[in-house]
């Protein structure tokens, strides 16, 4: 899957945040819904303009983006 077929960034839309093409639904918003426990069915029921492929593109985008980043372990602070 090439996420570029479904995700675009335009500085005129949400200040350039990556969004699903033809919508104002940002990748981080959709990932937040899944992180909060929403299912694919719930997301698609609430946002019927989304397709299964556009949702897979969200995860493909996140996987590629995170794969290109460097991460440094952080120590947890004791309280």
Secondary structure as UniProt FT lines:
FT   HELIX           3..5
FT   STRAND          7..8
FT   TURN            11..12
FT   HELIX           14..16
FT   STRAND          19..20
FT   TURN            21..22
FT   HELIX           27..35
FT   TURN            36..37
FT   HELIX           40..46
FT   TURN            48..49
FT   HELIX           52..67
//
